Amino acid sequence: MLSPALNAPRRNAVEYDVVLTWIVTALLSIGLVMVYSASIATAEAGKYTNHQASYYLLRHGMFIAVGLVCAVIAFQIPTQTWQKYAPILFAVGVALLILVLIPGVGRAVNGSRRWLSLVIINLQPSELMKLFAVLYAADYAVRKGAVKDHLLKPFLPMFAVIGLVGGLLLLEPDMGAFGVILAIAMCTLWLGGFNVKIFGGLLVLLPLLFAALIFSSEYRMQRVIGFMDPWSDPYGKGYQLSHALIAFGRGEWLGVGLGGSVEKLFYLPEAHTDFLMAVIAEELGLVGVCAVVLLFAWLIVRAFAIGRQAAMSERLFAALVAQGIAVWLGVQAFINIGVNMGILPTKGLTLPFLSFGGSGVVVNLIAVAVLLRIDYENRRVARGLPV
């Protein structure tokens, strides 16, 4: 006679995507080490850091810990609940973007007003808005599915809300975040099967829009000029890019060794945030850069695979959320790495999971938790269990 344990229904030993979990763990680990390496000199020289070499390491570790707690909580939330509250969350995100622009409420750093001070930490609403945009765009695509073959009816409301968000972000200014959110919205509608003729028009209109934004702002114009020829003004407009390129050049194949970067010693601005990849290139070389790029590529492939599995079980919202997260993380990583390598103009975008920054790390981990939840529900649906 079989024991009760053997008579019990068989259950999968794994209820989540192990590969995705290890990819994110690897990115977080590399980021923790490289943030420490890139920030030691800055932390030792800073007054508000109390000249503590491990200041940024400890804070980054704290942000990761907070992000993991938030991720565990987010994993418990069914995708149906995310869908139900997606419009409300999007409205909350818009309200936070408005609060940032109010003098005395929003906190300005280096000429940009992007943060809300929460005493202990600073909240960056644009990071939250990326997640909310994924949820809202996916919910919108599901709601407008009946009219997706129309030319303008399903697009105009989305253009209106994205235009509002874009206007608020450009007032901060944060053109990089606007570009990411625009990519999320457009790709989600594309993946949702909306009329392809509109996207053909967007291929023409969007470059013209971004060109108009660049020419309408002296600040953005100078960044583009510095990007086109950083060596013409290496101590001015081209300062950041020229030192990033020097870091890449010094790294060669295998790098100068962990901790051996010269550019992080007050030459390369924002070495532990926006230009962390340049420090990785200098210390770990082409091998280190390729390892990070491959990890991001693997993560994006896994996210699209999770979305495809959800689509096969006719869970359209979950599928579009998973694919929207893939687009978000992929576009942001591409822009950050492209800026560091000199193939894109300088933007204030961090490298997901790696760069120092509380809001970014926490929101990235919440996004991964949502992905894991979708995968968990996919597995339960495949086994005929309720989600």
C-alpha positions, -999 to +999 in steps of 0.1 A: +000+000+000+013+034-009+020+060+018-002+091+020+027+111+007+029+091-025-009+091-029-009+130-027-012+149-060+022+156-075+033+192-073+060+210-091+090+216-069+095+250-083+067+276-084+087+305-099+112+313-127+146+302-112+165+315-142+150+350-139+157+351-102+194+342-107+198+367-135+185+395-112+207+383-084+237+384-106+229+420-117+223+431-081+256+415-070+276+431-098+259+464-090+267+463-053+304+456-059+308+482-086+288+509-068+312+504-039+343+505-062+331+536-081+321+556-050+349+551-025+368+582-035+337+604-036+324+591-003+358+597+015+359+633+002+323+642+009+313+662+040+277+649+041+290+613+039+311+619+071+341+609+049+330+573+053+343+551+024+314+527+026+287+553+027+272+546-007+277+508-003+257+508+029+229+530+014+228+509-018+226+477+003+198+493+023+179+502-009+183+466-022+169+453+012+139+476+010+134+467-026+134+430-018+108+435+010+086+455-014+091+428-040+079+400-016+048+421-009+042+428-046+046+391-054+015+384-032-007+407-054-026+389-082-023+404-116-061+410-116-056+433-087-029+452-105-053+455-135-081+468-113-060+496-098-039+504-128-058+537-137-057+548-100-020+541-098-014+560-130-033+590-116-012+588-084+019+589-105+007+620-123-001+637-090+035+629-077+050+644-109+030+676-103+041+677-066+078+675-077+074+708-096+059+728-067+087+750-051+093+740-015+079+705-021+101+691-049+138+689-043+162+702-069+197+687-076+221+698-103+194+720-118+168+693-121+137+691-099+130+653-098+128+643-062+104+644-032+121+645+001+109+618+026+133+628+054+154+596+053+153+591+015+144+610-017+116+596-038+119+600-076+083+598-090+095+593-126+108+559-115+074+549-101+058+563-132+076+538-154+059+509-136+026+527-135+029+534-172+034+496-179+003+487-159-019+515-174-008+508-210-015+471-206-050+478-190-057+504-217-048+479-245-072+453-230-100+478-225-097+492-261-093+458-277-127+461-294-117+492-314-080+484-319-084+483-357-096+519-359-071+545-369-075+572-343-102+563-317-080+540-296-049+562-299-060+597-291-067+591-253-034+574-249-016+602-267-033+627-244-022+611-212+013+604-224+015+640-236+005+652-201+031+629-185+057+640-210+050+677-204+055+672-167+087+652-171+102+678-195+095+705-169+118+687-144+136+683-169+138+645-175+137+637-212+153+603-207+124+591-185+099+606-211+116+586-238+113+553-218+076+559-209+068+568-245+085+535-257+065+515-231+032+530-243+039+526-280+053+491-277+025+479-255-001+491-281+019+475-308+021+442-290-016+445-282-023+443-320-034+479-326-036+493-361-001+492-377-008+523-399-006+545-369+028+531-360+040+537-395+031+574-390+049+574-356+081+563-372+081+596-391+066+619-365+085+608-334+120+617-347+106+651-357+091+655-322+124+647-305+143+670-330+119+698-321+124+692-283+162+694-288+161+726-309+137+742-285+161+739-255+196+753-253+204+728-226+195+698-247+211+714-278+244+717-260+242+681-249+237+670-285+266+692-297+288+677-270+278+642-280+286+648-317+322+659-310+332+656-273+368+663-280+361+697-294+353+709-259+367+682-235+365+705-205+330+717-212+302+702-232+321+670-239+335+665-204+314+635-193+315+617-226+352+622-232+361+607-198+336+578-203+353+570-236+387+572-219+375+547-193+363+523-220+397+527-238+417+520-207+397+488-199+406+471-232+398+433-230+401+424-194+402+457-176+427+473-152+414+452-123+387+457-097+393+489-078+419+501-103+399+527-122+415+562-125+384+579-141+363+574-110+388+595-090+369+628-096+374+627-134+341+610-144+310+627-129+283+605-115+306+575-116+284+554-093+251+563-110+247+573-146+282+563-157+287+531-137+291+511-170+321+532-178+337+522-145+328+485-152+344+489-187+376+503-172+380+478-143+365+446-159+371+454-196+352+442-226+346+409-208+328+426-179+307+448-203+297+418-224+287+399-192+264+427-181+249+431-216+243+393-219+226+393-185+202+421-196+195+403-229+188+371-210+164+389-186+145+405-216+142+371-233+128+355-201+103+384-197+090+381-232+088+343-228+067+348-196+045+372-215+041+347-244+031+319-219+004+343-204-008+351-239-012+314-248-034+310-217-055+340-229-044+363-201-038+394-222-032+419-194-006+397-178+011+391-211+013+428-220+026+437-185+054+411-188+063+424-222+060+460-211+084+454-183+108+438-208+106+469-231+111+492-201+142+475-187+156+469-222+151+504-235+165+520-203+195+496-202+202+503-239+200+541-234+223+540-204+249+518-220+246+537-253+253+570-234+283+555-217+297+542-250+291+575-268+265+563-293+236+583-277+235+618-262+239+621-225+207+614-205+201+612-168+191+575-168+205+549-144+214+513-153+186+491-139+196+470-109+232+482-110+234+520-105+232+537-072+197+551-065+170+542-041+138+547-061+152+530-092+164+499-074+132+495-054+109+500-084+131+476-106+127+449-079+090+454-077+088+450-115+107+417-113+083+406-085+053+413-109+071+393-136+076+364-112+039+366-101+028+364-138+051+333-142+037+318-110+001+322-123+011+308-157+023+276-139-009+273-119-030+279-150-011+252-168-018+228-139-055+237-138-053+255-105-068+289-095-046+319-096 
